[in-house]
Amino acid sequence: MAHVVRHRRTELDGYGVFYREAGPEDAPVVLLPHGYPCSSYQYRGLMPALADRWRLVAPDFPGFGHSDTPDPSRFSYDFDGYAAFLQRFADALGLDRYALYLHDYGSQIGLRLAIAAPERVAALIVQNGDIYEDELGPKYGYLKDYWADPTPERRAGLAEAVSLEGFREEFLNDVGPETAERISPDLWTLNWALLNTPRRREIMVGLMEGLRENLDWFPRYQDYLRKHRPPTLIAWGPRDGYMPEGSARAYLRDVPDAELHLLDTGHWALETHLDEIAALVRDFLGRVHSGGHGLPRSSGGR
């Protein structure tokens, strides 16, 4: 039973939240906010791989996955709103200290949580989560064009990306044919089925628009890293048109002691290199966030 993933629901502020949980309730916690256009589903393989020693908790954000989609009058569908949600969720489950897994939008949301409560952060695991504007990859081009000149025509282009074909492009990104064969089409078909409602599609477009204001937070994220120097593991797929190798190496400016591992894959590295990442995370957390729980370190290393 140690490796079983439990699928649960709770209620926050009058709306339902779906989340996945694995591992003993008294084990050190790993909190896993997800990225776009996915959900806690992206962690379905990593969670049982670590659940013998850690308690892993992965919520679906409101408007994503199996969580509810509250009316915008009751929930702010922007990065501030999602960061506030993540803190409320952690408080509701009694998660007072945790390692944070930072990926895609989850990196922006998770780091805002870290800034709000730095004493709770035991460690960071960073996997293709960009916070350095000068290292944004070429696939940001259409977003930069919209931010510079937000015409209705360009906004319609953002809306076109919120589609089955747009999701397919998001998940395949810049990987080669052999790596693409390891990425299941379930990712884009299932997530499109969950996000294909008028309100949810509009939320996705709004988040793309909000990335422009989110750039103003990048220096704050970097300042947090410099000031607090949390133990940090970087496991990165550089075949990523949004977040190439330079986006990973840029973290070393602010956390020079971080462990950096570049894998021969892209943005969705957990789909193609799960075993490698799980081994890296086990070894890392065994040294910095084990709490003396479970197996000795030697049994969980590489």
N, C-alpha and C positions, 0 to 999 in steps of 0.2 A: 504493500500500500504506500510505501514511501514515495513512489514515483507517480502516483495518481494525481492528475489535474482535476480539481473540483471546479464546477461551473456554478456561480452563485449570483444572486441579485440582492441589492440593498436599496434603500430609499434615502435620498438626500434632498432636502428642501422641497419635498413633494413630487419628485420625479424619480423614476427607476434607473438604477445603474447596474449594468452587468459587469462581472469581473471573473477572472480565472485566478485560482489560488492553488498552490502546491507546497508540500513540505510541512514539517512540524510547526505548530503554532508558537512554540517557544524558541524557535531557531532564529538566527540573525536574518533580517529582512532584506530582500532585494525588491525594489519598487520599479515597475517596468511601464512607463508611459509610452504609448505607441505613436507611430507616424502616419502620414498621409500617403495613400488613401486607404489605410488598413485599419486594424483594431488590435485588441489583445490576441487575436488569431495569429499574429506574426510571431508570438512567443510560445506557441503550442509545442514546439520541439525543444526549446531551451529549458523550459520550466521543469519537465520531468528529469532532464539530465542533471539538474542541480538540486532536486528536491530532497535528496537524502541528507543534506547538510544545511540547507537554507529554506526559509519561507519566502516564496515568490508570489507577488501579488501584481496582477496586470488588469487595470480597469479599461473598459471601453468608454471613451469620452462621450458626453452627451452629443447627439447628432451623428455618432459613429456606431458601427457594429450593432450589438444587441441592446445598447442603452436607449433610453427614451430620448425624444427630441422636444424638449420643453419649448413653449412659445418664447420668441425673442424678448418679450416683455419680462420674462422670468429668468432668462439666462443670457449672458453676454457671450456671443460666439466669436470671441477674439482671443488673442494670446493671454491677455489679463484674465479674462473669464475662465479660460481653461486652467491657468495656474492657480486661481482661487479654488476651482473645483478640485484640483489634485490635492491641495492642502486640506480642504474639507474632507475629502475621501480618506486621506491618510489619518486625519484626526478621528474620523468615525470608526476606523478599524483599529485605532490605538497604535498606529505605527509611529513610534517616537524616535526611532533611529533606523537608518536604512542605507544601503548602497543604491545608487540611482543608475539605471541603464538609460543612456541618452542616444536616441536615434531619430533622425528626421525632425518633424515638428516636436516630437517628444523631447528633443534636446533643448529647444527654446522654452518649452513649458517646464521641464524638469529643472533647468537652471534658474528660472524665476522662483521656483520652490526653494532651491538651495540658497538663493540670495535672501529670501524671507526668513529662513530658519537654518542657518549654516551649521548650528550645533547638532542638527539631526543627521547630517550627511557623513556617513562613514567612509564612502569611497564613490568614485565615478567610473562607469564603464561606458566609453564613447564609441559608437559604431555609426559612422556616416551621419554625423550631426554637425552642421556648419555654423560657426559663430565668428568668422573672419571675412569681412566684406571684400577685402582685396584678393581673396582666394576663391571667390564664387566661380563655378565652372561655366562653360559656354551655354549650357542648357538654360541658364537663367536669362538668356537674351530676350526672350519674348516677354518675360516678366519685367525686366528693366525697361523695355520699350513702353510697356503699359504704365509703369510708375512715372516715367518721364512725361508721358502724354496720354492721360487716361481717357481716351475717346470711347464712345459707345461701341465703335467697331472693334477696338482692341479688347474691350471687356467681353464682347461676344466671342473673341478668340479664347479668352480664359474659360468661358462657359463650354466651348467646344472640347477643351481638355478634360472636362468632367464628363466622361463618356466611357463606354466600354473600350474603345480603341485607345483613348487617352490613358486609361488605367493600364492597359497592356503595355503601352510605351513607358509608363512610370515604373512598372515592375521589371521590364527587360532592360531599359536604360541603355547603357553602352557596352553591355557584356557581349562576348563573342558567341558564335553558334553553339559551341560545345557547352559553355556555361548556361546558355539560354535553355538547353535541353533539361537542365536540372531545376528549372523554375516552373512550378506547376501552373497551368492555366487556371486552376482553381482560384489563385490569388486575385486575378482581375475579374473573373466571372462572379465569384462569390461576393467580393467587395462591391462590385457594381450593383449586384442585386440588392445589397443592403443600403447603398447610398442613392439609389435611383428613385428618389422622390423629389418633388419640386422644392420643398423646404431644405432638404439635405443638399441638393445640388447647389442651391443658393448659398448655403453655409460654406461649402467648399470654395466657391468663387470668392466669397468674402474673406476667407482665410488667405487666399492668394493675394488679394488686395492688401490685406493687413501685414503681409510680409514686408512691405515697404516701411511701415512704422516700426516694425520689429527690428529693422537694421539699427535703429537708434539704441536698442538694447545691447547690441553686440559689445560695445565698450564696457558695459556693466557686467556682462558675463565674464569678460576677460579680466576685469578688475577683481571679481569674486575669486577667480582662479589664482590670481597673483597673491591676493591677501590671505587666502585660506589654504592653498596648496593641498587640496584633498588628494589622497592616494588615487591615482588615475591610470586606468588601462585603456589604451586605444587599439581597437581591433577594427581595421578599416578595409573596405573594398574599393580600391582606387579606380576601378573601371566604372566611373560614375560621372556622367556629364554635368551633374549639379555640384558634386563635392569630390573633386579629384584628389590626387595624392597631396597636393599643396594644402588642401583644407585640413588634412590630418596633421601634417607636419607643423602647421601654424600653431597648434596647441602647445608645442614645445616652447614657444615664446613665453608662455605664462605658467606652464607647469613643466619645467625642464626635466624633472625627474620622472615624468610619465613614461610608462612602458608602451612603446609603439610597435604594432605588428601590422604589416601590409599583406593582405591576402589577395590571391589571384582571382578576384571576383569584383562584383559591383555593389550597388546601393543596398540590395537585399541579401546581404551575406549570410544571414541565418538560413536562407533557403538553399544555399549552395555549399556552405562551409560550416554547417552546424557543429560537427564533431570538433573541428579545429577551434572554433570560438568557445565551445563549452569547456574544452580542456584548458584554454587560456584563462577563462573566467574562474574555473575551479581553483587553479593554481594561485591566481591573484587574490581571490576572496579568501582562500585558505590562509593567506599571509596577513591580510589586512582587515578581515571582517568575518572571522570564524566564531568569535565569542566562546571558544572552547567547546563548541557544540559538535556532536557527531563524531565522524571518523577522524583519525589522525591525519595530518596534512599529507603524509607520504602516500596515502591511499587515494588521494584525489588529484595528484599532480599529473603532469604530462607523461 
